[in-house]
Amino acid sequence: MRTAKDYIIFPLDVPSAAEAKTLVTLLSGEVGMFKVGLELFIEAGPEIVRFIRSEGARVFLDLKLHDIPATVSRAMRRVADLDVDFATVHCGESRGMLDAAVAGSGGKVGVLGVTVLTSVTPRDIAEAGFEAGFAADVTRLVMRRAAMARDAGCVGIVCSGREAAAVKAAFGKDFLAVTPGIRPADGASDDQRRVTTPADAVAVGADYLVIGRPIRDAADPREAARRIGREISAALASSACG
């Protein structure tokens, strides 16, 4: 049975392997998974993934692949050899790119489609040339891309907590919703725009919450993670009672 900490993905958004290893050692008992993004992977490479695994922790490799299908497929084959739990690919413009990512994974890694980044605003959508309906209601674009990811065989998507309920209603509980842009109720939203609290995200069905700065920038990161875990536990208990 999943515990509250299993919902928390901590992003290792630091520039060096040494800093990342310090955070993994500090937080491995408080969070369920560590996210390795572009910055750290470019600096530390597969070795940082192997270190996290050696500490008994799970890994979310967030490289957001976006290229022609053949390149994405070959890249995902390499990812699949790293023994990670999840890896991301942009939904982008092409169902073929998603198909290629799933095929390249060989069933060894869960492929997540990135729908619309949580830093993106309706104005950004409009300026990018999307039809007015998508700019007026970003959830429409998220759902369109979620359907494409589901049809391609992705295990789930990355979306904001604001869209998680609609995703679950449309595609069922087994289609994962991974939600970044999570901020405690008393926290600042910084450069994220479509944000939600841990309790609200869990209440609407989010399966994993990517929570970075509220933990990393706290005076006591371990206690910050525990506090968020308690918020998640309360939300889970409330949902069970409801």
C-alpha positions in Angstrom: 0.0 0.0 0.0 1.3 3.5 -0.9 2.2 5.8 1.9 2.2 9.6 1.7 5.9 9.9 0.9 5.3 7.6 -2.2 3.4 10.5 -3.8 6.3 12.9 -3.6 8.8 13.2 -6.4 11.7 15.4 -5.5 13.5 17.1 -8.4 17.3 17.2 -8.2 17.5 20.6 -9.9 21.1 21.3 -8.9 24.1 21.8 -11.1 26.5 19.2 -9.7 26.6 15.5 -8.8 27.9 16.3 -5.4 24.9 18.5 -4.5 22.5 15.9 -5.9 24.1 13.1 -3.9 23.9 15.2 -0.7 20.1 15.7 -1.3 19.5 12.0 -2.1 21.2 11.0 1.1 19.3 13.5 3.1 15.9 12.9 1.6 15.8 9.2 0.5 13.7 8.3 3.5 11.3 11.2 3.1 10.3 11.1 -0.6 9.3 8.3 -2.9 11.3 9.2 -6.0 13.9 11.5 -7.3 13.6 13.4 -10.6 16.7 13.9 -12.7 16.3 16.7 -15.3 18.3 18.1 -18.2 20.7 20.2 -16.1 21.9 17.4 -13.8 21.9 14.7 -16.5 24.1 16.8 -18.8 26.5 17.4 -15.9 26.5 14.0 -14.2 25.1 11.6 -16.8 24.0 8.0 -16.1 26.2 7.8 -13.1 23.8 9.9 -11.0 21.0 7.6 -11.9 23.1 4.6 -10.8 23.9 6.4 -7.5 20.2 7.0 -6.8 19.4 3.4 -7.5 22.2 2.3 -5.3 20.6 4.2 -2.4 17.4 2.2 -2.9 15.4 5.1 -4.4 13.3 5.3 -7.5 14.2 7.5 -10.5 12.1 9.7 -12.8 14.3 10.7 -15.8 12.8 14.0 -17.0 14.5 14.7 -20.3 11.4 15.7 -22.2 12.5 14.1 -25.4 11.3 16.0 -28.5 12.7 15.0 -31.9 11.9 13.0 -35.0 10.4 9.6 -34.1 13.5 7.6 -35.1 15.7 9.6 -32.8 13.2 9.5 -29.9 12.9 5.7 -30.2 16.7 5.2 -30.1 17.1 7.6 -27.2 14.4 5.8 -25.3 16.2 2.5 -25.8 19.2 4.0 -24.0 16.9 5.3 -21.2 15.4 1.9 -20.8 18.8 0.4 -20.1 19.2 2.8 -17.1 16.7 1.1 -14.8 14.5 4.1 -14.2 10.8 4.1 -13.4 9.6 6.9 -15.6 10.8 9.0 -18.5 9.2 11.9 -20.3 8.6 12.8 -23.9 6.8 15.9 -25.2 3.4 15.2 -26.7 4.3 18.0 -29.2 2.9 17.9 -32.7 3.2 14.2 -33.5 1.5 11.0 -32.3 4.3 9.3 -34.1 6.9 10.6 -31.7 4.9 9.2 -28.8 4.5 5.8 -30.5 8.2 5.8 -31.1 9.0 6.5 -27.4 6.7 3.7 -26.2 8.2 1.3 -28.7 11.8 2.3 -27.8 11.0 1.8 -24.1 10.5 -1.9 -24.6 8.2 -2.0 -21.6 11.2 -1.4 -19.3 10.3 2.2 -18.4 7.0 4.0 -18.0 6.7 6.7 -20.7 4.9 9.9 -19.6 3.7 12.4 -22.1 4.3 16.1 -21.2 1.2 18.0 -22.1 1.5 21.7 -21.3 4.2 23.0 -19.0 3.0 24.5 -15.8 4.9 27.7 -16.6 2.8 28.2 -19.7 -0.1 30.7 -19.6 -3.1 31.2 -21.9 -1.3 34.2 -23.4 1.6 31.9 -24.2 -0.7 29.5 -25.9 -2.3 32.3 -28.0 1.1 33.7 -29.0 2.3 30.3 -30.0 -0.4 30.2 -32.7 -2.9 27.8 -31.2 -6.6 28.2 -32.0 -8.4 30.6 -29.6 -10.3 27.8 -27.9 -7.1 26.3 -26.5 -5.9 29.6 -25.3 -9.2 30.3 -23.6 -9.2 26.9 -21.9 -5.8 25.3 -21.5 -7.5 22.1 -20.2 -8.8 21.5 -23.7 -5.2 21.3 -25.0 -4.1 19.1 -22.1 -6.9 16.7 -22.7 -6.3 16.6 -26.4 -2.7 15.7 -25.8 -3.5 13.3 -23.0 -5.7 11.3 -25.4 -2.9 11.2 -27.9 -0.5 9.9 -25.2 -3.0 7.3 -24.0 -3.6 6.1 -27.5 0.1 5.8 -28.1 0.5 3.5 -25.0 2.0 6.0 -22.5 1.4 5.0 -18.9 0.3 8.6 -18.1 1.0 12.2 -18.6 2.5 15.2 -16.8 -0.1 17.9 -16.2 -0.9 20.5 -13.6 -3.0 19.7 -10.6 -5.8 21.8 -12.1 -6.3 19.2 -14.9 -5.8 16.0 -13.0 -9.5 15.5 -12.2 -10.5 15.8 -15.8 -7.7 13.4 -16.9 -8.8 10.8 -14.3 -12.5 11.2 -15.3 -11.7 10.8 -19.0 -9.0 8.1 -18.9 -9.5 6.2 -15.7 -7.5 5.7 -12.5 -4.8 3.6 -14.1 -3.7 6.4 -16.4 -1.2 8.2 -14.3 -1.3 12.0 -13.6 2.1 13.4 -12.5 1.7 17.0 -11.4 4.5 19.6 -11.1 3.8 23.1 -9.9 2.9 21.9 -6.4 3.2 24.5 -3.7 2.0 24.3 -0.1 -0.8 26.6 0.8 1.6 29.1 2.5 4.2 29.0 -0.3 5.0 31.3 -3.2 4.3 30.2 -6.8 7.5 31.8 -8.3 7.8 31.1 -12.0 5.0 28.5 -12.0 1.6 29.7 -13.1 -0.8 26.7 -13.0 -0.1 25.7 -9.4 -2.0 23.8 -6.8 -1.5 22.6 -3.2 -0.4 19.0 -2.3 -3.8 18.3 -0.6 -5.8 19.6 -3.5 -3.7 17.7 -6.1 -4.2 14.4 -4.2 -7.9 15.1 -3.7 -8.5 15.3 -7.4 -6.6 12.1 -8.2 -3.0 13.1 -8.9 -0.7 10.0 -8.6 2.6 11.8 -8.1 3.5 15.3 -7.0 6.7 16.9 -8.1 7.7 19.1 -5.2 11.1 20.9 -5.3 11.7 24.4 -4.0 9.3 24.1 -0.9 11.6 21.3 0.3 15.0 22.2 -1.1 14.8 25.9 0.0 13.5 25.2 3.5 15.7 25.7 6.6 15.1 22.0 7.3 14.4 20.1 4.0 13.7 16.8 5.8 11.1 18.4 8.0 9.6 20.3 5.1 9.2 16.9 3.3 7.6 15.4 6.4 5.2 18.3 6.7 4.1 17.9 3.1 3.7 14.2 3.7 1.4 15.0 6.6 -0.7 17.2 4.4 -0.9 14.4 1.8 -1.9 11.9 4.5 -4.7 14.1 5.7 -6.0 14.5 2.2 -5.9 10.7 1.6 -7.7 10.1 4.9 -10.3 12.7 3.9 -10.8 11.1 0.5 -11.2 7.6 2.1 -13.8 8.9 4.5 -15.6 10.6 1.7 
